[in-house]
Amino acid sequence: MHGHHTPIMLEPNTEIIAANPIRDNLAFIRDYVFTNSSVTGVLNIQELFPEFTLFLLYMSRMPASHLLKSPHDPTKSIQMELTGVDKPRIEERLIQGTIFYKTVETLIKKVFEKAPDLEVWQALYQFIVELHANPDLSGLSEQDDRISSTLFGLQEQWKVGYRGISVLALKEKLARYDRIFSDSHNNYYAKIMPILQSSGTGKSRLINELGNDVLSMSFTLRENGETGFPPGDLEVTKYLKDGIAETKARQHLRVVSFLSATISNIINRMDIHGNDQTFVRFWQKSIAPDDESISRIRLSITEPASETLSRARSSYKKSFCNDVVNTAKRLSAQLIHLDDWEQFLRNRDFVAFSKLSFIEENLDKPLCSLLDRLPPNDTPGLKSFFVIDEASHLVRGDNISLLVTFRRVLSFLKKLPVWSFLLSTESSIGILHPANEFDGSSRVQTCSMLRVQPFYGLPLDLEASEKFSNAKSKGDEIAKPLKNYNSRSHMTMLGRPLWAIYRRLDAEGIRSTALMKLLGGKNSFNPQNRDHVFAVLASRVSLNPSMKTPESSSLAQVQVMVHLRLIDRIDVDTGRTTTCTPSEPLVAEAAASALENNWLETLKTFNNQLLLPGLLDAGLIGELYTRIILIMARDSFIPPVEGFRYSELFSVGKFLRALIAPALLPTAPTAEQLLSAFECASGNFTHFTPTRHKLDIKDKDAIRELLHGLLYSHAALELAKGQSRWDLLIPVYFGSPDDNFDTRKISAITIQVKNQKERKAGWEIDLENFKILQNYGNPILAIQLELGVKTAALEVQIVENIYGLRIFGRGVKCFGFLERKIASVLEHTFSLSPPLTIGLEKQIVDFNERFRKHTWSQRFPVNIIAPHLAVQDTQLVTLDPSIGGSLRKRTSKECNFGSPPRKKEA
């Protein structure tokens, strides 16, 4: 029967030959996947997609005669065709592309449902038609290859029910401000609220969700070559950007015309819809990108990606944007001939300008008419809102006049229940919310008018939080085997919502995409780039800008808007921004891949461009050095495996053997006993993350959950300032990684950093200090690093299940994995860690903190006023040109301020 061919007519003048061996191949794949799938009884289309589609691609390129040669061994037939084929490249395009997804999904369902042959062949034919209709992607970059996947993934994510309370938080904030604006004498400038947070946290999705109940007049500005979701409104972008170079008077006319055209075209569409009560829902659905428009997207090297993706908009949204621009142009041409409006702008009489008749007729009255027709909602003081997404496109260089004009015209509407939101992903916070002194309004500069505080309440870990909110799924997560913490679903579940859209990619695709996001859109890490170095190291060793200088504040803002750092707080008047690097396992994995083979140059840049200029809060001496050392030791034995290899489980014993210099091990008689005790323990930390709260030493269950949570997030903990006994905490696990997680098998590594210059005897382990970590007798490792001691040494002490490890010194003689060049650079890192004020100067600085000490003699020490009683520090810090301007310590005997000491004459 395999030699029988049956012509099947699918369309007029179209014929495809049905060869039964092809059907056999489809059945083979069906049986293969069911046999090997971890999903029992459930068809997981998303997970089957790459393998199945790759098979179909190879199969579609084979003549039927070739398939006849080996009808019962399809894998052998396929392998014969793979010679000379760039399999990884083809696979990457198939996995990342979306143009086949819907068609392949249909075909897979037909095969798995054992549909009649004719239906299977129709689905296969449609797949082949789309395959050959696909334009050549060979000229596209890897970044462009990911565009369609990102677009489709974002569209799918937007269909998922909204997670979190950010919409409620935004409504709550708007309600608070509504009470302020209800007072006609309030001194707020305008109902304008910037939405600020780093990329991938859900700013656009937040505003879209608000639009489900409130009429949204929303536009996304994108330039040629830019990609993103929602797709850009290029007509609107061009119309508005054409006004950047205009006079301020013409800019006012352009903005008024644009807002008026937006309102009038919405009213026209409301009239056509015919039902004011249901219009908001109808409008929201109509302007959203739909599956059909996205499925028609074809990437091409002959046009900018932004133009390609703009076609992903619904036809309704495209028509609306075109109508708005055309109406605005006509209106502007009519208004420009009015005599009175320009003189008010020349005289900066904006109050009089806002009361002109053409403002009232074209802006105030139409907007009030629209608002009257809208149904009530649950947010006080909000009937509608304007949105400018990627509002930084209203600025060109230092020219912010168009953005200032937009804000000024919107301020005319502050008595109406209409808000405006300005969003931007990759611009400085200072553009959308500068300090008062740099604001474009003189009234804000002089503080006679106030601005609304930005909104930045967008949480991470939403998918995980949803699972932990349900008793059953929480139980499943707690019982999840440790080895599954390295899966695609787990790695993309933690952190910002953006990562979930890349889940259908393989690990390399996910990792490279996360790295590109971390590097601000760049495809490769530059270890000489200060911003790259900060972003990558902060994601692994926990860094914070000092915030003591304008340059460090600027560094923090750039890291938020470009390099995935998060906003903690913003001072509405000064613009001062407090930031943090969140714990995201996927970002740490990406950062680890960037640092591989780049540690030396990265640390040089870190020292010279970040530590030496004082841009970082380096913390206590030695702690930063220790975090770097521990991360490098962990990276020194990355396994050459597929998947998330930088986040693979490792033996704690192997980690310790990499950390400790081999020459030191024989000096401690019980060192091998210690190493053996931890050979079977597993660790998985890839980064350090800080906590502001001290450990609750009375709650063992809380400590156990903390350690479990750290394993769950591939994290180690930088303990709070003032935490007694320990500085760092690393979780370990003594159970089987393949079995359900057993909380009784959790344990920890505690690390204490000391900087005493002399090696002191009499180190004792106090069992009382470790009671909080005791968990069914599992071994606990207590590491004490004596970094100030010059001579390398090792001590091991074992008391019951507490294994104490004391390492003296720094550098290659202490840490086995270190190379000499890197050790030399790390010496400079260590010397730069303490504050620059030392010696007598530091005594004076400490004295000025008036109640640092509490007794009279401590608060008024005689050595502050008596030079002969002052105790000088024997350590002076000097600049050493031989190490590129880094600081190194020299004793006062070595230092003669630039001249060698004279020899004493006989």
C-alpha positions in Angstrom: 0.0 0.0 0.0 2.9 2.3 0.6 3.4 2.7 -3.2 -0.1 3.9 -3.8 -0.6 7.6 -4.5 -3.9 9.4 -4.3 -4.4 12.9 -5.8 -6.4 15.1 -3.4 -7.9 18.3 -4.7 -7.6 21.0 -2.0 -8.2 24.2 -4.1 -9.1 24.8 -7.8 -6.0 24.1 -10.0 -4.0 22.8 -7.0 -3.0 19.2 -6.5 -1.0 17.5 -3.8 0.1 13.9 -3.9 -0.8 11.9 -0.8 1.8 9.3 0.0 0.9 7.1 2.9 4.5 7.0 4.2 4.1 10.7 5.2 1.0 9.7 7.3 3.2 7.0 8.8 5.7 9.6 9.7 3.1 11.8 11.4 1.8 8.8 13.4 5.4 8.0 14.4 5.9 11.5 15.8 2.6 11.3 17.6 3.5 8.0 19.2 7.1 9.2 20.0 5.9 12.4 21.7 3.3 10.6 23.8 5.8 8.0 24.9 8.5 10.5 25.9 6.3 13.4 27.1 6.3 14.2 30.8 2.7 15.4 30.3 0.3 12.5 30.8 -3.0 12.5 29.0 -2.6 16.2 28.1 -1.5 17.5 24.8 0.9 20.4 25.5 1.0 22.2 22.1 3.5 24.8 23.3 6.1 22.2 24.3 5.7 20.0 21.2 5.8 22.9 18.8 9.6 23.2 18.1 10.3 19.5 17.6 7.2 18.8 15.6 7.6 21.8 13.4 11.2 21.0 12.7 10.2 17.5 11.6 7.5 18.9 9.4 10.0 21.3 7.7 12.4 18.5 6.9 9.6 16.3 5.8 8.1 18.9 3.5 11.4 19.3 1.6 11.6 15.5 0.8 10.2 14.0 -2.3 7.6 11.3 -1.8 9.9 8.8 -3.6 12.6 9.3 -1.0 10.2 8.7 1.9 9.2 5.4 0.1 12.7 4.1 0.6 12.3 3.8 4.4 8.7 4.0 5.3 9.1 2.3 8.7 12.2 4.3 9.8 11.3 7.9 9.4 14.2 9.1 11.6 16.7 7.4 9.3 15.1 9.1 6.3 15.3 12.5 8.0 18.9 12.1 9.0 19.8 11.4 5.3 18.5 14.8 4.4 20.3 16.7 7.1 23.7 16.6 5.5 24.9 20.2 5.0 21.8 21.7 6.6 22.4 24.4 9.3 20.1 22.7 11.8 20.5 25.1 14.8 19.8 28.1 12.6 16.7 26.5 11.1 15.5 25.3 14.5 16.1 28.8 15.9 13.9 30.5 13.3 11.2 27.9 13.7 11.1 28.2 17.5 11.3 31.9 17.5 9.0 32.6 14.6 5.3 32.9 14.9 4.2 32.8 11.2 3.7 29.0 11.3 2.4 28.6 14.8 -1.4 28.7 14.2 -1.1 26.5 11.2 1.2 24.0 12.9 -1.1 23.9 15.9 -4.0 23.0 13.7 -2.0 20.2 12.0 -0.8 18.8 15.3 -4.4 18.6 16.6 -5.5 16.8 13.5 -2.8 14.2 13.8 -3.3 13.6 17.6 -7.1 13.5 17.2 -6.6 10.9 14.4 -8.7 12.9 12.0 -9.5 11.6 8.6 -6.7 11.6 6.0 -8.3 14.4 4.0 -8.3 16.8 7.0 -4.7 15.9 7.9 -3.6 16.6 4.3 -5.5 19.8 4.1 -3.7 21.0 7.3 -0.3 19.8 5.9 -1.0 21.5 2.6 -1.7 24.8 4.4 1.6 24.5 6.3 3.6 23.9 3.1 1.9 26.9 1.4 2.8 29.2 4.4 6.3 27.7 4.4 7.0 28.7 0.8 5.3 32.0 1.2 7.6 33.0 4.0 10.1 35.7 2.9 13.8 35.0 3.1 15.0 35.7 6.6 18.7 35.1 5.8 19.5 38.8 6.0 17.9 39.4 9.4 19.9 39.7 12.6 19.4 37.5 15.6 17.6 40.3 17.3 15.1 40.6 14.3 14.6 36.9 14.4 13.2 37.3 17.9 10.8 40.1 17.0 7.9 37.9 15.8 8.2 35.6 18.7 8.2 38.5 21.2 5.2 40.0 19.4 3.2 36.8 19.5 4.2 36.0 23.1 3.2 39.4 24.3 -0.1 39.2 22.5 -0.7 35.8 24.2 0.3 37.1 27.6 -2.1 40.1 27.3 -5.0 37.6 26.9 -4.1 36.0 30.3 -6.1 37.4 33.2 -4.4 40.4 34.8 -2.3 39.4 37.8 -1.5 41.6 40.8 -3.0 44.6 42.4 -1.2 47.3 40.4 -4.4 48.5 38.8 -6.0 48.8 42.3 -3.0 50.7 43.5 -3.2 53.1 40.6 -6.9 53.7 41.1 -6.2 54.3 44.8 -3.6 56.9 44.0 -5.8 58.6 41.5 -8.6 58.7 44.1 -6.3 60.4 46.7 -5.3 63.0 44.2 -9.0 63.5 43.2 -9.7 64.7 46.7 -6.8 67.2 46.3 -8.0 68.4 42.9 -11.6 68.8 44.1 -10.3 71.9 46.0 -10.4 74.6 43.3 -7.6 76.4 45.1 -5.2 73.5 44.9 -1.7 74.4 43.5 -1.1 71.3 41.4 0.1 71.9 37.9 -1.8 69.3 36.0 -3.4 65.8 36.1 -0.4 64.2 34.6 1.2 61.1 36.1 4.3 59.5 34.7 4.4 55.7 34.8 8.0 54.9 35.5 9.7 51.5 36.0 12.2 49.4 34.1 11.6 47.3 31.0 9.3 44.3 31.2 7.5 45.1 34.4 4.1 45.7 32.8 3.7 49.5 32.4 1.7 49.3 29.1 -0.3 46.3 30.3 -1.3 48.3 33.4 -2.7 51.1 31.4 -4.4 48.7 29.0 -6.1 47.1 32.0 -7.3 50.4 33.3 -8.8 51.0 29.9 -11.2 48.0 30.3 -13.4 50.2 32.5 -12.4 53.8 31.5 -12.2 55.2 28.1 -8.5 55.3 26.9 -7.2 57.7 24.3 -3.9 55.9 23.9 -1.0 56.3 21.4 2.3 54.5 21.2 5.2 56.4 19.7 7.9 54.5 17.9 10.5 55.4 15.4 11.9 53.4 12.4 13.8 50.3 13.6 12.2 50.2 17.0 10.2 47.1 18.1 8.0 46.5 21.0 4.5 45.9 22.2 2.0 47.5 21.7 2.9 48.2 18.1 3.8 51.7 17.2 1.4 54.3 15.8 3.8 55.6 13.2 1.4 58.1 11.6 0.9 59.8 15.0 4.6 59.6 15.8 5.6 61.4 12.6 2.9 64.1 13.1 4.0 64.9 16.6 7.7 64.7 16.0 7.4 67.1 13.1 6.5 69.7 15.7 9.8 69.4 17.7 11.6 72.0 15.5 8.7 74.4 15.3 8.3 77.6 17.3 6.6 77.3 20.7 3.5 79.0 19.3 3.2 76.5 16.5 3.8 73.6 18.9 0.8 74.8 21.0 -1.3 74.8 17.9 -0.2 71.3 16.9 -0.9 69.8 20.3 -4.3 71.5 20.6 -5.2 70.3 17.1 -4.1 66.8 17.9 -6.0 66.5 21.1 -9.1 68.0 19.5 -8.9 65.6 16.6 -8.6 62.6 19.0 -11.7 63.7 20.9 -13.8 64.4 17.8 -12.9 61.1 16.1 -13.8 59.1 19.2 -17.2 60.9 19.3 -17.8 60.0 15.7 -17.1 56.3 16.4 -19.3 56.5 19.5 -22.1 57.8 17.3 -21.6 54.9 14.8 -21.5 52.3 17.6 -24.8 53.7 18.8 -24.7 52.5 22.4 -22.8 54.8 24.9 -23.1 52.3 27.7 -21.2 49.6 25.9 -18.8 51.8 23.9 -15.8 51.6 26.3 -15.6 47.8 26.1 -16.2 47.9 22.3 -13.5 50.5 21.9 -11.0 48.7 24.0 -11.5 45.5 22.0 -11.4 47.2 18.7 -8.1 49.1 19.1 -6.3 46.1 20.5 -4.0 44.0 18.1 -5.8 40.8 17.1 -4.5 37.4 16.3 -5.4 37.8 12.6 -3.3 40.9 12.1 -0.3 39.4 14.0 -0.5 36.2 12.1 -0.1 38.2 8.8 3.2 39.7 10.0 6.1 38.8 7.7 9.6 40.1 8.7 11.6 41.5 5.8 15.0 43.1 5.4 13.5 45.6 3.0 11.6 47.8 5.5 12.2 48.9 9.1 10.9 46.5 11.7 8.7 49.2 13.2 6.8 49.6 10.0 6.4 45.8 9.8 5.1 45.6 13.3 2.8 48.6 12.9 0.7 46.4 10.7 0.1 44.1 13.7 -2.4 46.8 14.8 -6.0 46.1 14.2 -7.5 47.8 11.1 -9.8 49.8 13.5 -6.8 51.3 15.3 -4.9 52.1 12.0 -8.0 53.8 10.6 -8.5 55.8 13.8 -4.9 57.0 13.9 -5.0 58.0 10.2 -8.3 59.9 10.8 -6.8 61.7 13.9 -3.7 62.9 12.0 -5.8 64.1 8.9 -8.3 65.9 11.2 -5.5 67.5 13.2 -3.9 68.8 10.0 -7.1 70.3 8.7 -7.9 71.9 12.0 -4.4 73.3 12.3 -4.7 74.9 8.9 -7.9 76.6 9.9 -6.7 77.9 13.3 -3.4 79.2 12.1 -5.1 82.2 10.5 -6.6 83.4 13.8 -5.1 86.7 14.9 -5.2 86.7 18.7 -3.8 83.3 19.8 -0.1 83.8 19.0 0.4 87.1 20.9 -0.6 85.5 24.2 2.1 82.8 23.7 4.7 85.5 22.9 3.8 87.2 26.1 3.8 83.9 28.0 0.2 84.6 29.2 -0.8 81.0 29.2 -3.9 81.6 31.4 -5.3 84.0 28.8 -4.3 81.5 26.1 -6.3 78.7 27.8 -9.4 80.8 27.8 -9.4 81.7 24.1 -12.5 80.8 22.2 -10.8 78.3 19.8 -9.5 76.4 22.9 -13.0 76.3 24.3 -14.7 75.4 21.0 -12.2 72.7 19.9 -11.0 71.2 23.1 -13.1 72.0 26.2 -16.6 71.7 24.8 -16.0 68.5 22.7 -14.3 66.8 25.7 -17.1 67.8 28.1 -19.6 66.4 25.6 -17.7 63.1 25.4 -17.4 62.8 29.2 -21.1 63.4 29.7 -21.9 60.4 27.5 -19.6 58.0 29.2 -21.0 55.6 31.9 -19.8 55.9 35.5 -17.0 53.6 36.8 -15.5 52.8 40.1 -12.7 55.3 40.1 -13.6 58.7 41.5 -12.5 61.6 39.3 -11.7 59.5 36.3 -14.0 59.3 33.2 -11.3 59.1 30.6 -7.5 59.4 30.1 -4.9 60.2 27.5 -1.8 58.0 27.1 1.4 58.7 25.4 3.5 55.5 25.5 7.2 56.0 24.8 6.7 59.8 25.4 10.5 60.3 25.2 10.0 60.6 21.4 8.6 64.1 22.1 12.1 65.1 23.0 15.2 65.5 20.8 18.4 65.9 22.6 18.1 68.9 24.9 15.0 70.2 23.2 12.1 69.4 25.5 9.8 72.2 24.3 7.3 69.9 22.6 6.9 67.7 25.8 6.6 70.9 27.9 3.9 72.1 25.5 2.0 68.9 25.8 2.0 69.2 29.5 1.0 72.8 29.4 -2.0 72.1 27.1 -3.0 69.2 29.3 -2.9 71.4 32.3 -5.8 73.4 30.9 -8.0 70.3 31.5 -7.1 69.8 35.2 -10.7 70.7 36.4 -12.1 67.9 34.3 -12.2 64.1 35.3 -9.5 63.4 32.8 -6.0 62.2 33.5 -2.9 61.9 31.3 -0.3 59.2 31.6 3.2 59.4 30.1 5.2 56.2 29.7 8.7 55.5 28.6 10.9 52.4 28.7 14.3 53.5 27.6 14.6 57.2 28.5 16.1 59.0 31.5 13.7 59.4 34.4 14.8 63.1 34.3 12.9 63.5 31.0 9.4 62.5 32.3 10.0 63.6 35.9 13.0 65.9 36.3 13.9 67.7 39.5 11.9 70.9 40.1 14.9 73.1 39.2 15.1 71.4 35.7 11.4 71.3 35.0 10.2 73.1 31.8 7.6 75.1 33.8 8.9 78.2 35.6 6.0 77.8 38.1 7.2 74.3 39.0 10.8 75.6 39.2 9.9 78.2 41.8 7.6 75.6 43.6 4.6 77.8 43.2 3.0 74.8 41.4 3.3 71.2 42.5 3.5 68.0 40.3 1.8 64.7 40.8 4.1 61.9 42.0 4.9 59.2 39.4 3.5 55.7 39.7 6.0 52.9 39.8 4.2 50.1 41.8 4.7 47.2 39.4 5.5 43.9 41.2 7.7 41.0 40.1 7.2 37.2 40.6 3.5 37.5 39.8 3.1 34.0 38.4 4.8 32.5 41.4 2.7 34.6 43.7 -0.4 33.4 42.0 0.7 29.8 42.6 1.4 30.4 46.2 -2.0 32.0 46.7 -3.7 28.7 46.0 -3.4 25.9 48.5 -3.0 23.1 46.0 -0.6 24.8 43.6 1.4 26.1 46.7 1.8 22.6 47.9 3.0 21.5 44.4 5.6 24.3 44.3 6.9 23.5 47.8 7.2 19.9 46.9 8.8 20.6 43.5 12.1 18.6 43.2 15.2 20.7 43.4 16.3 19.7 39.9 13.2 21.3 38.5 14.3 24.7 39.7 16.4 24.8 36.5 13.6 24.2 34.1 12.4 26.7 31.5 9.0 27.1 33.3 10.7 27.8 36.6 13.4 30.2 35.4 10.9 32.3 33.4 8.3 32.3 36.2 10.4 34.3 38.6 11.1 38.0 38.1 9.4 40.4 35.7 6.3 39.3 33.7 8.3 39.7 30.4 10.2 36.5 30.8 7.1 34.3 30.4 6.7 35.3 26.7 10.1 33.7 25.9 9.2 30.3 27.4 8.8 28.6 24.1 12.4 29.3 23.2 15.2 26.9 24.2 17.5 27.8 27.1 20.1 29.5 24.9 17.4 31.7 23.2 15.9 32.7 26.6 19.4 33.4 28.1 20.5 35.5 25.1 17.3 37.5 25.1 17.6 38.2 28.8 21.2 39.3 28.3 20.2 41.6 25.5 17.6 43.2 27.8 20.1 43.5 30.6 22.5 45.2 28.3 20.0 47.7 27.0 19.4 46.1 23.6 23.0 45.3 22.9 23.8 41.8 21.7 27.2 41.5 23.3 28.7 42.4 26.7 31.4 45.1 26.6 33.6 44.7 29.7 35.0 48.2 29.2 31.5 49.8 29.3 30.8 51.1 32.8 27.0 50.7 32.5 27.4 47.1 31.2 29.7 46.3 34.1 27.5 47.7 36.7 24.4 46.0 35.3 26.1 42.6 35.1 27.8 42.6 38.5 24.9 44.1 40.3 22.8 41.2 39.1 25.2 38.8 40.8 27.1 40.4 43.7 24.6 43.0 44.9 25.7 46.6 44.2 24.2 50.0 45.0 25.1 53.4 43.7 26.3 55.7 46.5 23.7 58.5 45.6 26.1 61.1 47.1 26.9 62.8 43.7 24.9 63.8 40.6 26.9 61.3 38.7 26.0 58.4 40.9 22.3 59.4 40.8 22.5 59.5 37.0 24.1 56.0 37.0 21.1 54.8 39.1 18.6 56.3 36.7 20.3 54.9 33.6 20.3 51.4 35.2 16.6 51.6 35.8 15.6 52.8 32.3 18.1 50.7 30.3 19.5 47.9 32.4 16.6 46.3 34.4 17.2 47.9 37.8 14.0 48.8 39.7 12.8 52.0 41.3 12.2 51.9 45.0 11.3 55.5 45.7 11.3 58.9 43.8 11.3 62.2 45.6 8.7 64.2 43.7 10.6 67.5 44.1 14.3 66.7 43.8 13.9 63.7 41.5 16.2 61.7 43.7 15.7 58.1 42.9 16.4 55.1 45.2 16.8 51.9 43.2 17.5 48.2 43.7 18.6 45.2 41.6 15.9 42.5 42.1 16.6 38.8 42.5 15.9 37.3 39.1 17.4 33.9 38.4 17.2 34.3 34.7 19.0 37.6 34.7 21.7 36.1 37.0 22.1 33.3 34.5 22.4 35.8 31.6 24.9 37.9 33.6 27.0 34.7 34.3 27.2 34.0 30.6 28.5 37.5 30.0 31.2 37.2 32.7 32.5 33.9 31.4 36.1 34.7 30.1 35.5 38.4 30.9 36.2 38.6 34.6 39.6 40.3 34.4 38.6 43.2 32.2 35.3 43.5 34.0 37.0 43.9 37.4 39.4 46.5 36.0 36.5 48.6 34.7 34.7 48.0 38.0 37.7 49.4 40.0 38.6 52.3 37.8 35.2 53.6 36.6 32.9 52.7 39.5 34.7 52.1 42.8 37.6 54.7 42.5 35.3 57.6 41.4 33.1 56.9 44.5 30.0 55.9 42.5 29.2 52.9 44.6 28.2 52.2 48.2 31.0 49.7 48.7 29.8 48.7 52.2 32.0 47.4 54.9 35.6 46.4 54.1 35.9 42.9 52.7 32.2 42.1 52.2 32.1 43.1 48.6 35.4 41.3 48.0 34.0 38.2 49.6 30.8 38.2 47.5 32.9 38.5 44.3 35.2 35.7 45.5 32.3 33.3 46.3 30.6 34.0 42.9 33.8 33.4 41.0 34.4 30.2 42.9 30.9 29.0 42.0 31.6 29.9 38.3 34.9 28.1 38.1 33.4 24.7 37.3 30.4 25.5 35.1 29.4 22.2 33.4 29.5 22.0 29.6 25.8 21.0 29.3 22.8 22.2 27.5 20.1 24.2 29.2 20.6 26.8 31.9 24.2 25.6 32.6 25.2 28.6 34.8 22.3 27.7 37.2 23.0 23.9 37.3 23.1 22.2 40.7 26.6 21.7 42.1 28.1 19.7 44.9 29.0 21.9 47.9 32.1 19.8 48.4 33.2 20.5 44.9 32.5 24.2 45.5 34.7 24.2 48.6 37.5 22.4 46.8 37.4 25.1 44.1 37.4 27.8 46.8 40.2 26.6 49.0 43.8 26.6 47.7 44.9 22.9 47.4 48.1 23.7 49.3 46.2 24.7 52.4 44.2 21.5 52.7 47.0 19.3 54.2 47.6 22.0 56.8 44.3 21.3 58.5 44.1 17.7 59.7 40.3 17.5 59.6 39.8 19.4 56.3 39.0 16.2 54.3 36.5 15.2 56.9 34.7 18.5 56.4 34.8 18.3 52.6 33.4 14.7 52.7 30.5 15.8 54.9 29.4 18.3 52.2 30.1 16.2 49.0 26.5 15.0 48.9 25.0 18.5 49.7 23.7 20.4 46.7 23.9 24.2 46.1 22.5 26.3 43.3 23.1 30.0 44.1 24.0 32.2 41.2 23.7 35.6 42.8 23.6 37.5 46.1 20.5 39.5 47.0 20.2 41.8 50.1 17.7 41.9 52.9 16.9 45.0 55.1 15.5 42.9 57.9 17.5 41.0 60.5 17.0 37.3 60.9 14.4 36.3 63.5 16.5 34.1 65.7 13.5 32.8 67.6 11.5 31.5 64.6 13.1 28.3 63.1 10.3 27.7 60.7 10.8 31.2 59.2 14.5 30.5 58.8 13.7 27.2 57.1 11.3 28.8 54.7 13.9 31.5 54.0 16.5 29.0 53.1 14.0 27.1 50.9 13.0 30.4 49.2 16.7 31.2 48.5 17.1 27.8 46.8 13.9 28.4 44.9 15.3 31.6 43.6 19.0 30.5 43.0 20.0 33.1 45.6 22.4 33.7 48.5 21.6 36.4 51.0 23.5 39.5 52.0 22.4 39.9 55.5 21.1 43.2 57.0 23.5 45.8 58.4 23.9 45.2 62.1 23.1 41.5 61.8 25.1 39.8 64.6 27.3 36.7 64.0 27.1 36.5 60.2 27.4 38.6 57.1 26.3 36.2 54.3 24.0 33.2 54.2 24.0 30.5 51.5 21.4 27.7 51.4 22.3 24.0 50.8 20.3 20.9 50.5 21.1 17.3 51.6 18.2 15.6 49.9 17.9 13.9 46.5 17.4 16.6 43.8 15.2 14.1 41.9 12.7 13.5 44.7 10.0 15.8 46.0 11.6 18.6 48.1 12.0 17.7 51.7 12.3 20.7 54.0 13.9 18.5 56.7 17.0 18.3 54.4 17.7 22.0 54.3 20.9 23.5 55.8 23.1 26.5 55.3 26.6 28.0 54.9 27.1 31.0 57.2 29.9 33.4 56.4 31.5 36.0 58.6 34.1 38.5 57.3 36.8 39.9 59.5 39.7 42.2 58.8 41.9 41.8 61.8 45.6 42.1 60.7 46.9 39.6 63.3 46.0 35.9 63.4 44.5 35.2 66.8 44.2 31.8 68.4 41.4 30.5 70.4 38.7 30.3 67.8 35.7 28.5 69.3 32.3 27.5 67.8 29.4 28.5 70.0 26.7 26.0 69.5 24.1 28.5 70.8 24.7 30.7 67.8 23.6 28.0 65.4 20.5 26.7 67.2 18.3 28.7 64.8 19.8 26.8 61.8 19.6 23.3 63.4 17.4 21.2 61.1 17.3 17.4 61.9 21.0 17.3 62.5 22.1 18.3 59.0 25.7 19.5 58.8 26.1 23.3 59.0 29.1 25.0 57.5 30.4 28.1 59.3 33.1 30.0 57.3 35.1 32.8 58.8 37.3 34.8 56.4 40.2 36.6 58.1 41.0 38.8 55.1 43.3 41.2 56.9 46.0 38.6 57.8 48.9 38.5 55.3 50.0 34.9 55.8 47.7 32.3 54.2 46.4 29.6 56.6 43.5 27.3 57.1 41.8 26.1 60.3 39.0 23.5 60.6 37.0 22.8 63.7 34.2 20.3 64.1 31.8 20.5 67.0 28.9 18.0 66.7 27.2 18.9 63.3 28.8 22.4 63.0 31.8 22.4 60.6 33.9 25.5 61.1 36.2 26.7 58.3 38.6 29.6 59.0 40.6 31.0 56.1 43.3 33.5 56.7 44.5 35.9 54.0 43.6 36.8 50.4 44.7 36.0 46.9 46.0 32.9 45.1 47.5 31.3 48.2 44.1 31.2 49.8 41.6 30.7 47.0 42.4 27.9 44.6 40.4 29.0 41.6 42.0 32.5 41.3 44.4 33.4 38.5 47.2 35.8 39.5 46.1 38.6 37.2 42.6 38.5 38.6 43.9 38.2 42.1 46.0 41.4 41.6 43.0 43.3 40.4 40.9 42.0 43.3 43.6 43.4 45.7 42.8 46.8 44.4 39.1 46.1 44.8 39.7 45.2 48.4 41.7 48.4 49.0 39.0 50.5 47.5 36.3 49.0 49.7 36.7 51.2 52.9 35.7 54.8 53.0 38.3 57.3 51.8 38.3 59.2 55.1 40.8 57.4 57.4 43.1 58.3 60.2 42.6 61.6 62.1 40.2 62.9 59.4 37.9 59.9 60.1 38.1 60.6 63.8 36.9 64.1 63.1 34.1 63.0 60.8 32.9 60.5 63.4 33.1 63.1 66.1 30.7 65.4 64.1 28.0 62.7 64.4 27.2 64.1 67.7 25.4 61.3 69.5 27.4 58.5 67.9 28.8 58.0 71.5 26.7 58.5 74.6 29.0 59.4 77.6 30.6 62.8 78.2 34.1 61.5 77.8 33.2 59.8 74.5 31.3 62.7 73.1 34.0 65.3 74.0 37.3 63.4 73.8 40.4 65.5 74.7 42.3 64.2 71.6 40.0 66.2 69.3 41.5 69.5 70.6 44.9 68.3 71.8 47.4 67.6 69.0 49.9 65.9 71.3 47.2 63.4 72.3 46.0 62.6 68.8 46.6 59.0 67.8 47.8 58.9 64.2 46.9 56.0 61.9 50.0 54.1 60.7 48.2 53.3 57.4 48.1 56.0 54.7 46.3 55.7 51.4 48.1 56.9 48.3 47.5 56.8 44.6 49.7 54.3 42.9 50.2 55.1 39.2 51.4 51.6 38.5 47.9 50.3 39.0 46.0 52.8 36.9 45.3 55.3 39.7 43.8 52.7 42.1 44.3 53.1 45.8 46.8 51.0 47.7 47.8 51.0 51.3 51.3 51.9 52.3 52.8 52.3 55.8 54.0 55.7 57.0 57.5 54.4 56.9 57.2 53.7 53.1 55.5 57.0 52.4 57.7 60.1 52.2 55.2 62.0 49.9 56.8 61.3 46.6 60.5 61.1 47.6 62.4 58.0 48.7 63.4 58.2 52.4 66.9 59.5 53.0 69.5 57.1 54.5 70.7 58.1 57.9 74.2 59.4 57.8 76.8 57.7 60.0 
